[in-house]
Amino acid sequence: MGLLCLGACSRTGGGPVPDFAAAARPVPAGRQQLAILDTDIGDDIDDAFALALVLRSPEIKLLGITTDFGDTELRARLADRYLAAVGHTEIPVAAGKATTANNVFTQKAYAAREPERKHADGVAFMLEQIKQHPGEVTLIAIGPLVNVGEAIKRDGETFRKLKRVVMMGGSVYRGYDTASSNHTPPQPEWNIARNPEGAQALLASGVAVYMMPLDSTEIQLGAAEQQRIYATGAALTDQLTLLYHQWAALNENHASAPTLFDPVAVAYAVRQELCPVKPMRIEVDGRGMTRAVEGKPNAQVCLQSDERGFLDLLLGRIAEPAH
């Protein structure tokens, strides 16, 4: 079957090449950009903040949430409770492909209080939304790329009809910061290392990928910013307060200031000037290392974000009453 590209890729020589110009075209005036959030919400706390920013971003029409990695049904219940608490029960939640996981699901207690139900297949949901809106959907991928890899495997032709993927993942020149905030050399980043095959498939797919790696996403939410959020007393910030304290209680090594990796991807989707990107060719190995190599670019990568601008956006949107 021939490759079908709809505003996302072109053919040159050996395979699909992303059409970044098409992916960067702005949404017509008066319209929202269509998006799906693919998330492993429930482990680290940054996914909860990312979802909050999506919900408070009028530029985005959220078509649905797909949960990713580990116990995806329980993650979906967490999303159900969160959305119900903030008055967004109209947003569909679908459970992605379940996997084994040995990390701590820190917000399990929050999720378990939501009644159990069978959720729709997240990968099928993702592909159906792309079919319904070819060339228009931004996939905001802030978890391991399990659902992405499965979607490409099931129906790569449909997956290539995405407008773009904005993802948090990778470590190009900078690894995880130490407790003293010193930068470290590149290392396997969590999202990529949990499923390197999914990352490899995505970067080879021909879809326009916008990557927010550790280089640009290690932004801490300091004590003053936390208090401003937790003291707001709105339904949305109350959920963040609950989830933050569950995360802190069950994460023995947590820092006093959580790192907001995932919300940077959301911020890029709505305010791209906060994380300027450069074209690069990224190669992923079996350990999950993401190396810049010579060759035709397969991703646009943000290596340095506007940290103050990002925090101002986040606080201005979620620490204020919704209008």
TAQUICOR-V546037 format. One record per pair of residues at least 24 apart in sequence whose ideal C-beta (glycine too) atoms are under 10 Angstrom apart, sorted by sequence separation. I is the first residue (numbers start at 1). J is the second residue. If there is no record, write none. Layout:
# TAQUICOR-V546037
i=I j=J
i=I j=J
This chain:
# TAQUICOR-V546037
i=33 j=57
i=35 j=59
i=41 j=65
i=71 j=95
i=72 j=96
i=74 j=98
i=93 j=117
i=95 j=119
i=97 j=121
i=98 j=122
i=122 j=146
i=123 j=147
i=126 j=150
i=127 j=151
i=131 j=155
i=134 j=158
i=137 j=161
i=138 j=162
i=139 j=163
i=140 j=164
i=141 j=165
i=142 j=166
i=143 j=167
i=145 j=169
i=167 j=191
i=168 j=192
i=169 j=193
i=189 j=213
i=190 j=214
i=276 j=300
i=277 j=301
i=278 j=302
i=32 j=57
i=35 j=60
i=37 j=62
i=42 j=67
i=72 j=97
i=73 j=98
i=82 j=107
i=94 j=119
i=95 j=120
i=96 j=121
i=97 j=122
i=122 j=147
i=123 j=148
i=126 j=151
i=127 j=152
i=130 j=155
i=136 j=161
i=137 j=162
i=138 j=163
i=139 j=164
i=140 j=165
i=141 j=166
i=142 j=167
i=143 j=168
i=144 j=169
i=167 j=192
i=169 j=194
i=189 j=214
i=275 j=300
i=277 j=302
i=278 j=303
i=32 j=58
i=33 j=59
i=34 j=60
i=35 j=61
i=36 j=62
i=37 j=63
i=38 j=64
i=39 j=65
i=41 j=67
i=43 j=69
i=62 j=88
i=65 j=91
i=66 j=92
i=67 j=93
i=70 j=96
i=72 j=98
i=81 j=107
i=93 j=119
i=94 j=120
i=95 j=121
i=96 j=122
i=97 j=123
i=121 j=147
i=123 j=149
i=124 j=150
i=125 j=151
i=134 j=160
i=135 j=161
i=136 j=162
i=137 j=163
i=138 j=164
i=139 j=165
i=140 j=166
i=141 j=167
i=142 j=168
i=143 j=169
i=169 j=195
i=189 j=215
i=275 j=301
i=276 j=302
i=277 j=303
i=278 j=304
i=32 j=59
i=33 j=60
i=34 j=61
i=35 j=62
i=36 j=63
i=37 j=64
i=38 j=65
i=39 j=66
i=40 j=67
i=41 j=68
i=42 j=69
i=43 j=70
i=51 j=78
i=55 j=82
i=64 j=91
i=65 j=92
i=66 j=93
i=67 j=94
i=68 j=95
i=69 j=96
i=71 j=98
i=72 j=99
i=78 j=105
i=92 j=119
i=93 j=120
i=94 j=121
i=95 j=122
i=96 j=123
i=123 j=150
i=124 j=151
i=127 j=154
i=128 j=155
i=131 j=158
i=134 j=161
i=135 j=162
i=136 j=163
i=137 j=164
i=138 j=165
i=139 j=166
i=140 j=167
i=141 j=168
i=142 j=169
i=186 j=213
i=187 j=214
i=275 j=302
i=276 j=303
i=31 j=59
i=32 j=60
i=33 j=61
i=34 j=62
i=35 j=63
i=36 j=64
i=37 j=65
i=38 j=66
i=39 j=67
i=40 j=68
i=41 j=69
i=42 j=70
i=47 j=75
i=51 j=79
i=55 j=83
i=62 j=90
i=63 j=91
i=64 j=92
i=65 j=93
i=66 j=94
i=67 j=95
i=68 j=96
i=69 j=97
i=70 j=98
i=71 j=99
i=82 j=110
i=92 j=120
i=94 j=122
i=95 j=123
i=96 j=124
i=122 j=150
i=123 j=151
i=126 j=154
i=127 j=155
i=130 j=158
i=133 j=161
i=134 j=162
i=135 j=163
i=137 j=165
i=138 j=166
i=139 j=167
i=140 j=168
i=141 j=169
i=186 j=214
i=189 j=217
i=272 j=300
i=274 j=302
i=275 j=303
i=276 j=304
i=32 j=61
i=34 j=63
i=35 j=64
i=36 j=65
i=37 j=66
i=38 j=67
i=39 j=68
i=40 j=69
i=42 j=71
i=62 j=91
i=63 j=92
i=64 j=93
i=65 j=94
i=66 j=95
i=67 j=96
i=68 j=97
i=69 j=98
i=70 j=99
i=71 j=100
i=72 j=101
i=78 j=107
i=81 j=110
i=82 j=111
i=85 j=114
i=93 j=122
i=94 j=123
i=96 j=125
i=121 j=150
i=122 j=151
i=123 j=152
i=126 j=155
i=129 j=158
i=130 j=159
i=133 j=162
i=134 j=163
i=135 j=164
i=169 j=198
i=170 j=199
i=186 j=215
i=275 j=304
i=276 j=305
i=31 j=61
i=32 j=62
i=36 j=66
i=37 j=67
i=38 j=68
i=39 j=69
i=40 j=70
i=42 j=72
i=48 j=78
i=52 j=82
i=56 j=86
i=61 j=91
i=62 j=92
i=64 j=94
i=65 j=95
i=66 j=96
i=67 j=97
i=68 j=98
i=69 j=99
i=70 j=100
i=71 j=101
i=75 j=105
i=78 j=108
i=81 j=111
i=84 j=114
i=92 j=122
i=94 j=124
i=95 j=125
i=96 j=126
i=123 j=153
i=124 j=154
i=127 j=157
i=128 j=158
i=130 j=160
i=131 j=161
i=133 j=163
i=169 j=199
i=184 j=214
i=226 j=256
i=272 j=302
i=275 j=305
i=276 j=306
i=37 j=68
i=38 j=69
i=47 j=78
i=48 j=79
i=51 j=82
i=55 j=86
i=65 j=96
i=66 j=97
i=67 j=98
i=68 j=99
i=69 j=100
i=70 j=101
i=74 j=105
i=77 j=108
i=78 j=109
i=80 j=111
i=81 j=112
i=83 j=114
i=94 j=125
i=123 j=154
i=124 j=155
i=127 j=158
i=130 j=161
i=183 j=214
i=226 j=257
i=274 j=305
i=275 j=306
i=27 j=59
i=40 j=72
i=42 j=74
i=43 j=75
i=47 j=79
i=51 j=83
i=55 j=87
i=69 j=101
i=70 j=102
i=75 j=107
i=78 j=110
i=79 j=111
i=81 j=113
i=82 j=114
i=93 j=125
i=94 j=126
i=123 j=155
i=126 j=158
i=127 j=159
i=130 j=162
i=167 j=199
i=183 j=215
i=225 j=257
i=226 j=258
i=268 j=300
i=274 j=306
i=275 j=307
i=27 j=60
i=42 j=75
i=55 j=88
i=70 j=103
i=74 j=107
i=75 j=108
i=77 j=110
i=78 j=111
i=81 j=114
i=92 j=125
i=121 j=154
i=126 j=159
i=129 j=162
i=130 j=163
i=169 j=202
i=170 j=203
i=223 j=256
i=273 j=306
i=274 j=307
i=27 j=61
i=41 j=75
i=42 j=76
i=48 j=82
i=52 j=86
i=69 j=103
i=71 j=105
i=74 j=108
i=77 j=111
i=78 j=112
i=80 j=114
i=81 j=115
i=94 j=128
i=127 j=161
i=221 j=255
i=222 j=256
i=223 j=257
i=268 j=302
i=274 j=308
i=275 j=309
i=40 j=75
i=41 j=76
i=42 j=77
i=51 j=86
i=70 j=105
i=76 j=111
i=77 j=112
i=78 j=113
i=79 j=114
i=80 j=115
i=94 j=129
i=167 j=202
i=183 j=218
i=220 j=255
i=221 j=256
i=222 j=257
i=225 j=260
i=271 j=306
i=274 j=309
i=275 j=310
i=39 j=75
i=42 j=78
i=55 j=91
i=75 j=111
i=77 j=113
i=78 j=114
i=80 j=116
i=123 j=159
i=126 j=162
i=220 j=256
i=221 j=257
i=222 j=258
i=273 j=309
i=274 j=310
i=41 j=78
i=42 j=79
i=51 j=88
i=54 j=91
i=71 j=108
i=74 j=111
i=77 j=114
i=80 j=117
i=92 j=129
i=165 j=202
i=177 j=214
i=181 j=218
i=220 j=257
i=221 j=258
i=265 j=302
i=268 j=305
i=274 j=311
i=41 j=79
i=73 j=111
i=74 j=112
i=76 j=114
i=77 j=115
i=165 j=203
i=175 j=213
i=176 j=214
i=219 j=257
i=220 j=258
i=221 j=259
i=264 j=302
i=267 j=305
i=271 j=309
i=274 j=312
i=39 j=78
i=77 j=116
i=80 j=119
i=172 j=211
i=174 j=213
i=175 j=214
i=181 j=220
i=219 j=258
i=220 j=259
i=221 j=260
i=267 j=306
i=271 j=310
i=274 j=313
i=39 j=79
i=51 j=91
i=71 j=111
i=74 j=114
i=76 j=116
i=77 j=117
i=79 j=119
i=165 j=205
i=169 j=209
i=173 j=213
i=174 j=214
i=175 j=215
i=219 j=259
i=220 j=260
i=41 j=82
i=76 j=117
i=170 j=211
i=172 j=213
i=173 j=214
i=174 j=215
i=177 j=218
i=218 j=259
i=219 j=260
i=264 j=305
i=37 j=79
i=74 j=116
i=76 j=118
i=77 j=119
i=159 j=201
i=165 j=207
i=166 j=208
i=167 j=209
i=169 j=211
i=170 j=212
i=171 j=213
i=172 j=214
i=173 j=215
i=174 j=216
i=176 j=218
i=217 j=259
i=218 j=260
i=219 j=261
i=221 j=263
i=267 j=309
i=268 j=310
i=271 j=313
i=73 j=116
i=76 j=119
i=101 j=144
i=159 j=202
i=162 j=205
i=164 j=207
i=165 j=208
i=166 j=209
i=167 j=210
i=168 j=211
i=169 j=212
i=170 j=213
i=171 j=214
i=172 j=215
i=174 j=217
i=175 j=218
i=177 j=220
i=217 j=260
i=218 j=261
i=264 j=307
i=267 j=310
i=270 j=313
i=73 j=117
i=75 j=119
i=76 j=120
i=153 j=197
i=162 j=206
i=163 j=207
i=164 j=208
i=165 j=209
i=166 j=210
i=167 j=211
i=168 j=212
i=169 j=213
i=170 j=214
i=171 j=215
i=172 j=216
i=174 j=218
i=217 j=261
i=219 j=263
i=266 j=310
i=267 j=311
i=73 j=118
i=99 j=144
i=146 j=191
i=150 j=195
i=152 j=197
i=153 j=198
i=156 j=201
i=160 j=205
i=162 j=207
i=163 j=208
i=164 j=209
i=165 j=210
i=166 j=211
i=167 j=212
i=168 j=213
i=169 j=214
i=170 j=215
i=214 j=259
i=216 j=261
i=217 j=262
i=219 j=264
i=73 j=119
i=76 j=122
i=144 j=190
i=145 j=191
i=149 j=195
i=152 j=198
i=159 j=205
i=160 j=206
i=161 j=207
i=162 j=208
i=164 j=210
i=165 j=211
i=166 j=212
i=167 j=213
i=168 j=214
i=170 j=216
i=217 j=263
i=218 j=264
i=264 j=310
i=267 j=313
i=72 j=119
i=75 j=122
i=96 j=143
i=99 j=146
i=143 j=190
i=144 j=191
i=145 j=192
i=148 j=195
i=149 j=196
i=151 j=198
i=159 j=206
i=160 j=207
i=162 j=209
i=170 j=217
i=214 j=261
i=217 j=264
i=260 j=307
i=263 j=310
i=266 j=313
i=267 j=314
i=270 j=317
i=96 j=144
i=98 j=146
i=143 j=191
i=144 j=192
i=146 j=194
i=147 j=195
i=149 j=197
i=150 j=198
i=152 j=200
i=153 j=201
i=156 j=204
i=159 j=207
i=168 j=216
i=169 j=217
i=213 j=261
i=216 j=264
i=217 j=265
i=219 j=267
i=263 j=311
i=266 j=314
i=72 j=121
i=97 j=146
i=142 j=191
i=144 j=193
i=145 j=194
i=146 j=195
i=149 j=198
i=152 j=201
i=156 j=205
i=168 j=217
i=212 j=261
i=216 j=265
i=72 j=122
i=96 j=146
i=97 j=147
i=141 j=191
i=144 j=194
i=145 j=195
i=148 j=198
i=149 j=199
i=151 j=201
i=152 j=202
i=156 j=206
i=212 j=262
i=217 j=267
i=260 j=310
i=263 j=313
i=264 j=314
i=267 j=317
i=96 j=147
i=143 j=194
i=144 j=195
i=145 j=196
i=146 j=197
i=147 j=198
i=148 j=199
i=149 j=200
i=150 j=201
i=151 j=202
i=156 j=207
i=212 j=263
i=213 j=264
i=217 j=268
i=260 j=311
i=263 j=314
i=67 j=119
i=95 j=147
i=96 j=148
i=97 j=149
i=143 j=195
i=144 j=196
i=145 j=197
i=146 j=198
i=149 j=201
i=152 j=204
i=212 j=264
i=216 j=268
i=66 j=119
i=94 j=147
i=97 j=150
i=145 j=198
i=148 j=201
i=149 j=202
i=152 j=205
i=212 j=265
i=37 j=91
i=65 j=119
i=66 j=120
i=68 j=122
i=96 j=150
i=97 j=151
i=144 j=198
i=145 j=199
i=148 j=202
i=151 j=205
i=211 j=265
i=212 j=266
i=260 j=314
i=66 j=121
i=67 j=122
i=68 j=123
i=96 j=151
i=144 j=199
i=145 j=200
i=152 j=207
i=210 j=265
i=212 j=267
i=263 j=318
i=36 j=92
i=37 j=93
i=38 j=94
i=40 j=96
i=64 j=120
i=66 j=122
i=145 j=201
i=149 j=205
i=212 j=268
i=39 j=96
i=65 j=122
i=66 j=123
i=141 j=198
i=145 j=202
i=148 j=205
i=211 j=268
i=212 j=269
i=36 j=94
i=38 j=96
i=43 j=101
i=64 j=122
i=66 j=124
i=141 j=199
i=145 j=203
i=210 j=268
i=216 j=274
i=217 j=275
i=40 j=99
i=44 j=103
i=48 j=107
i=66 j=125
i=148 j=207
i=210 j=269
i=216 j=275
i=43 j=103
i=44 j=104
i=47 j=107
i=65 j=125
i=66 j=126
i=216 j=276
i=40 j=101
i=43 j=104
i=45 j=106
i=64 j=125
i=141 j=202
i=148 j=209
i=216 j=277
i=42 j=104
i=43 j=105
i=44 j=106
i=45 j=107
i=48 j=110
i=63 j=125
i=64 j=126
i=210 j=272
i=40 j=103
i=42 j=105
i=43 j=106
i=44 j=107
i=63 j=126
i=66 j=129
i=139 j=202
i=212 j=275
i=41 j=105
i=42 j=106
i=43 j=107
i=64 j=128
i=40 j=105
i=42 j=107
i=43 j=108
i=63 j=128
i=64 j=129
i=210 j=275
i=212 j=277
i=41 j=107
i=42 j=108
i=63 j=129
i=211 j=277
i=63 j=130
i=210 j=277
i=42 j=110
i=75 j=143
i=139 j=207
i=141 j=209
i=42 j=111
i=63 j=132
i=211 j=280
i=213 j=282
i=41 j=111
i=63 j=133
i=138 j=208
i=139 j=209
i=140 j=210
i=141 j=211
i=142 j=212
i=191 j=261
i=72 j=143
i=190 j=261
i=191 j=262
i=211 j=282
i=61 j=133
i=138 j=210
i=189 j=261
i=63 j=136
i=66 j=139
i=68 j=141
i=70 j=143
i=209 j=282
i=63 j=137
i=68 j=142
i=69 j=143
i=70 j=144
i=72 j=146
i=179 j=253
i=181 j=255
i=61 j=136
i=63 j=138
i=65 j=140
i=66 j=141
i=68 j=143
i=69 j=144
i=72 j=147
i=142 j=217
i=215 j=290
i=63 j=139
i=67 j=143
i=68 j=144
i=69 j=145
i=70 j=146
i=179 j=255
i=181 j=257
i=214 j=290
i=66 j=143
i=68 j=145
i=69 j=146
i=213 j=290
i=60 j=138
i=62 j=140
i=68 j=146
i=69 j=147
i=177 j=255
i=203 j=281
i=240 j=318
i=68 j=147
i=203 j=282
i=211 j=290
i=240 j=319
i=60 j=140
i=67 j=147
i=68 j=148
i=203 j=283
i=204 j=284
i=66 j=147
i=203 j=284
i=236 j=317
i=237 j=318
i=66 j=148
i=68 j=150
i=177 j=259
i=200 j=282
i=202 j=284
i=236 j=318
i=237 j=319
i=176 j=259
i=199 j=282
i=200 j=283
i=201 j=284
i=232 j=315
i=236 j=319
i=237 j=320
i=38 j=122
i=199 j=283
i=200 j=284
i=234 j=318
i=237 j=321
i=38 j=123
i=66 j=151
i=176 j=261
i=199 j=284
i=200 j=285
i=216 j=301
i=217 j=302
i=229 j=314
i=234 j=319
i=236 j=321
i=36 j=122
i=54 j=140
i=198 j=284
i=199 j=285
i=200 j=286
i=213 j=299
i=215 j=301
i=216 j=302
i=219 j=305
i=225 j=311
i=229 j=315
i=232 j=318
i=234 j=320
i=236 j=322
i=103 j=190
i=197 j=284
i=203 j=290
i=211 j=298
i=215 j=302
i=216 j=303
i=218 j=305
i=219 j=306
i=220 j=307
i=225 j=312
i=228 j=315
i=232 j=319
i=234 j=321
i=235 j=322
i=38 j=126
i=54 j=142
i=196 j=284
i=209 j=297
i=211 j=299
i=213 j=301
i=215 j=303
i=216 j=304
i=217 j=305
i=219 j=307
i=231 j=319
i=232 j=320
i=233 j=321
i=234 j=322
i=36 j=125
i=51 j=140
i=195 j=284
i=196 j=285
i=197 j=286
i=199 j=288
i=209 j=298
i=210 j=299
i=211 j=300
i=212 j=301
i=213 j=302
i=215 j=304
i=216 j=305
i=218 j=307
i=219 j=308
i=222 j=311
i=225 j=314
i=229 j=318
i=230 j=319
i=232 j=321
i=36 j=126
i=50 j=140
i=192 j=282
i=196 j=286
i=208 j=298
i=209 j=299
i=210 j=300
i=211 j=301
i=212 j=302
i=213 j=303
i=215 j=305
i=216 j=306
i=217 j=307
i=221 j=311
i=225 j=315
i=228 j=318
i=229 j=319
i=51 j=142
i=103 j=194
i=193 j=284
i=196 j=287
i=199 j=290
i=207 j=298
i=208 j=299
i=209 j=300
i=210 j=301
i=211 j=302
i=212 j=303
i=216 j=307
i=219 j=310
i=220 j=311
i=224 j=315
i=228 j=319
i=50 j=142
i=168 j=260
i=169 j=261
i=192 j=284
i=196 j=288
i=206 j=298
i=207 j=299
i=208 j=300
i=209 j=301
i=210 j=302
i=211 j=303
i=219 j=311
i=227 j=319
i=228 j=320
i=36 j=129
i=101 j=194
i=168 j=261
i=169 j=262
i=192 j=285
i=193 j=286
i=195 j=288
i=196 j=289
i=205 j=298
i=212 j=305
i=217 j=310
i=221 j=314
i=226 j=319
i=35 j=129
i=36 j=130
i=168 j=262
i=193 j=287
i=194 j=288
i=196 j=290
i=204 j=298
i=216 j=310
i=221 j=315
i=225 j=319
i=34 j=129
i=47 j=142
i=99 j=194
i=167 j=262
i=168 j=263
i=192 j=287
i=193 j=288
i=203 j=298
i=219 j=314
i=34 j=130
i=46 j=142
i=47 j=143
i=99 j=195
i=168 j=264
i=169 j=265
i=188 j=284
i=192 j=288
i=193 j=289
i=202 j=298
i=203 j=299
i=36 j=133
i=168 j=265
i=188 j=285
i=191 j=288
i=192 j=289
i=193 j=290
i=202 j=299
i=34 j=132
i=44 j=142
i=97 j=195
i=166 j=264
i=167 j=265
i=168 j=266
i=188 j=286
i=190 j=288
i=192 j=290
i=34 j=133
i=44 j=143
i=166 j=265
i=188 j=287
i=189 j=288
i=43 j=143
i=165 j=265
i=166 j=266
i=168 j=268
i=187 j=287
i=188 j=288
i=189 j=289
i=35 j=136
i=36 j=137
i=37 j=138
i=38 j=139
i=39 j=140
i=41 j=142
i=42 j=143
i=97 j=198
i=166 j=267
i=167 j=268
i=187 j=288
i=188 j=289
i=189 j=290
i=34 j=136
i=35 j=137
i=36 j=138
i=37 j=139
i=38 j=140
i=39 j=141
i=40 j=142
i=41 j=143
i=166 j=268
i=187 j=289
i=188 j=290
i=33 j=136
i=34 j=137
i=35 j=138
i=36 j=139
i=37 j=140
i=38 j=141
i=39 j=142
i=40 j=143
i=166 j=269
i=186 j=289
i=187 j=290
i=33 j=137
i=34 j=138
i=35 j=139
i=36 j=140
i=37 j=141
i=38 j=142
i=39 j=143
i=40 j=144
i=166 j=270
i=186 j=290
i=31 j=136
i=33 j=138
i=34 j=139
i=35 j=140
i=36 j=141
i=37 j=142
i=38 j=143
i=164 j=269
i=186 j=291
i=37 j=143
i=38 j=144
i=40 j=146
i=166 j=272
i=186 j=292
i=38 j=145
i=40 j=147
i=38 j=146
i=39 j=147
i=172 j=280
i=27 j=136
i=38 j=147
i=166 j=275
i=25 j=135
i=38 j=148
i=172 j=282
i=27 j=138
i=36 j=147
i=23 j=135
i=170 j=282
i=22 j=135
i=38 j=151
i=169 j=282
i=170 j=284
i=23 j=138
i=169 j=284
i=171 j=288
i=172 j=289
i=50 j=168
i=170 j=288
i=171 j=289
i=172 j=290
i=173 j=291
i=142 j=261
i=143 j=262
i=169 j=288
i=170 j=289
i=171 j=290
i=172 j=291
i=173 j=292
i=142 j=262
i=170 j=290
i=171 j=291
i=172 j=292
i=47 j=168
i=69 j=190
i=141 j=262
i=142 j=263
i=169 j=290
i=170 j=291
i=46 j=168
i=69 j=191
i=140 j=262
i=142 j=264
i=170 j=292
i=68 j=191
i=142 j=265
i=6 j=130
i=70 j=194
i=141 j=265
i=142 j=266
i=69 j=194
i=140 j=265
i=8 j=134
i=36 j=162
i=68 j=194
i=69 j=195
i=140 j=266
i=7 j=134
i=8 j=135
i=38 j=165
i=68 j=195
i=172 j=299
i=6 j=134
i=7 j=135
i=35 j=163
i=140 j=268
i=173 j=301
i=6 j=135
i=7 j=136
i=34 j=163
i=35 j=164
i=36 j=165
i=38 j=167
i=39 j=168
i=110 j=239
i=140 j=269
i=170 j=299
i=172 j=301
i=174 j=303
i=4 j=134
i=5 j=135
i=6 j=136
i=33 j=163
i=68 j=198
i=139 j=269
i=172 j=302
i=173 j=303
i=174 j=304
i=33 j=164
i=35 j=166
i=138 j=269
i=170 j=301
i=172 j=303
i=110 j=242
i=111 j=243
i=138 j=270
i=167 j=299
i=109 j=242
i=110 j=243
i=165 j=299
i=166 j=300
i=107 j=242
i=110 j=245
i=111 j=246
i=27 j=163
i=107 j=243
i=110 j=246
i=164 j=300
i=166 j=302
i=106 j=243
i=107 j=244
i=109 j=246
i=110 j=247
i=25 j=163
i=106 j=244
i=107 j=245
i=108 j=246
i=23 j=162
i=24 j=163
i=107 j=246
i=145 j=284
i=16 j=156
i=23 j=163
i=24 j=164
i=106 j=246
i=107 j=247
i=109 j=249
i=22 j=163
i=23 j=164
i=105 j=246
i=106 j=247
i=109 j=250
i=18 j=160
i=22 j=164
i=23 j=165
i=106 j=248
i=108 j=250
i=23 j=166
i=104 j=247
i=106 j=249
i=107 j=250
i=16 j=160
i=20 j=164
i=106 j=250
i=144 j=288
i=19 j=164
i=105 j=250
i=106 j=251
i=18 j=164
i=44 j=190
i=104 j=250
i=18 j=165
i=43 j=190
i=88 j=235
i=104 j=251
i=86 j=234
i=87 j=235
i=88 j=236
i=104 j=252
i=106 j=254
i=86 j=235
i=87 j=236
i=40 j=190
i=85 j=235
i=86 j=236
i=6 j=157
i=8 j=159
i=9 j=160
i=40 j=191
i=84 j=235
i=85 j=236
i=86 j=237
i=4 j=156
i=5 j=157
i=6 j=158
i=8 j=160
i=9 j=161
i=86 j=238
i=3 j=156
i=4 j=157
i=7 j=160
i=8 j=161
i=9 j=162
i=82 j=235
i=85 j=238
i=86 j=239
i=3 j=157
i=4 j=158
i=6 j=160
i=7 j=161
i=8 j=162
i=40 j=194
i=82 j=236
i=85 j=239
i=1 j=156
i=2 j=157
i=5 j=160
i=6 j=161
i=7 j=162
i=8 j=163
i=84 j=239
i=1 j=157
i=4 j=160
i=5 j=161
i=6 j=162
i=7 j=163
i=8 j=164
i=83 j=239
i=3 j=160
i=4 j=161
i=6 j=163
i=7 j=164
i=8 j=165
i=82 j=239
i=85 j=242
i=81 j=239
i=82 j=240
i=82 j=242
i=78 j=239
i=81 j=242
i=82 j=243
i=78 j=243
i=46 j=217
i=49 j=221
i=46 j=219
i=46 j=221
i=45 j=221
i=52 j=229
i=49 j=229
i=56 j=236
i=55 j=236
i=23 j=207
i=24 j=208
i=52 j=236
i=18 j=203
i=23 j=208
i=51 j=236
i=52 j=237
i=22 j=208
i=23 j=209
i=24 j=210
i=18 j=205
i=19 j=206
i=21 j=208
i=23 j=210
i=52 j=239
i=16 j=204
i=18 j=206
i=19 j=207
i=20 j=208
i=51 j=239
i=52 j=240
i=15 j=204
i=16 j=205
i=17 j=206
i=18 j=207
i=19 j=208
i=20 j=209
i=51 j=240
i=15 j=205
i=16 j=206
i=18 j=208
i=20 j=210
i=15 j=206
i=16 j=207
i=17 j=208
i=18 j=209
i=48 j=239
i=49 j=240
i=52 j=243
i=18 j=210
i=48 j=240
i=51 j=243
i=48 j=242
i=49 j=243
i=11 j=206
i=45 j=240
i=48 j=243
i=49 j=244
i=9 j=205
i=10 j=206
i=47 j=243
i=48 j=244
i=8 j=205
i=9 j=206
i=8 j=206
i=9 j=207
i=45 j=243
i=48 j=246
i=8 j=207
i=9 j=208
i=45 j=244
i=48 j=247
i=8 j=208
i=45 j=245
i=5 j=206
i=7 j=208
i=42 j=243
i=45 j=246
i=46 j=247
i=3 j=205
i=5 j=207
i=41 j=243
i=45 j=247
i=3 j=206
i=44 j=247
i=45 j=248
i=42 j=246
i=43 j=247
i=42 j=247
i=45 j=251
i=60 j=266
i=43 j=250
i=44 j=251
i=53 j=260
i=43 j=251
i=45 j=254
i=49 j=258
i=53 j=262
i=54 j=263
i=57 j=266
i=60 j=269
i=44 j=254
i=48 j=258
i=50 j=260
i=53 j=263
i=56 j=266
i=57 j=267
i=59 j=269
i=60 j=270
i=49 j=260
i=50 j=261
i=51 j=262
i=52 j=263
i=53 j=264
i=54 j=265
i=55 j=266
i=59 j=270
i=46 j=258
i=49 j=261
i=50 j=262
i=51 j=263
i=53 j=265
i=54 j=266
i=57 j=269
i=58 j=270
i=59 j=271
i=45 j=258
i=46 j=259
i=49 j=262
i=50 j=263
i=53 j=266
i=57 j=270
i=44 j=258
i=45 j=259
i=46 j=260
i=47 j=261
i=48 j=262
i=49 j=263
i=50 j=264
i=52 j=266
i=53 j=267
i=56 j=270
i=57 j=271
i=44 j=259
i=45 j=260
i=46 j=261
i=47 j=262
i=48 j=263
i=50 j=265
i=51 j=266
i=54 j=269
i=44 j=260
i=46 j=262
i=47 j=263
i=50 j=266
i=53 j=269
i=54 j=270
i=44 j=261
i=45 j=262
i=46 j=263
i=49 j=266
i=50 j=267
i=53 j=270
i=44 j=262
i=46 j=264
i=46 j=265
i=41 j=262
i=40 j=262
i=39 j=262
i=37 j=262
i=37 j=265
i=37 j=266
i=35 j=266
i=37 j=269
i=35 j=269
i=35 j=270
i=87 j=322
i=33 j=269
i=86 j=322
i=33 j=270
i=26 j=272
i=24 j=272
i=24 j=277
i=57 j=313
i=20 j=277
i=53 j=310
i=56 j=313
i=56 j=314
i=20 j=279
i=58 j=317
i=53 j=313
i=56 j=316
i=57 j=317
i=18 j=279
i=53 j=314
i=56 j=317
i=57 j=318
i=52 j=314
i=55 j=317
i=56 j=318
i=54 j=317
i=55 j=318
i=56 j=319
i=50 j=314
i=53 j=317
i=56 j=320
i=49 j=314
i=52 j=317
i=53 j=318
i=58 j=323
i=52 j=318
i=56 j=322
i=52 j=319
i=55 j=322
i=56 j=323
i=49 j=318
i=24 j=300
i=20 j=297
i=23 j=300
i=18 j=296
i=17 j=296
i=18 j=297
i=20 j=299
i=17 j=297
i=18 j=298
i=20 j=300
i=15 j=296
i=17 j=298
i=18 j=299
i=14 j=296
i=16 j=298
i=18 j=300
i=13 j=296
i=15 j=298
i=12 j=296
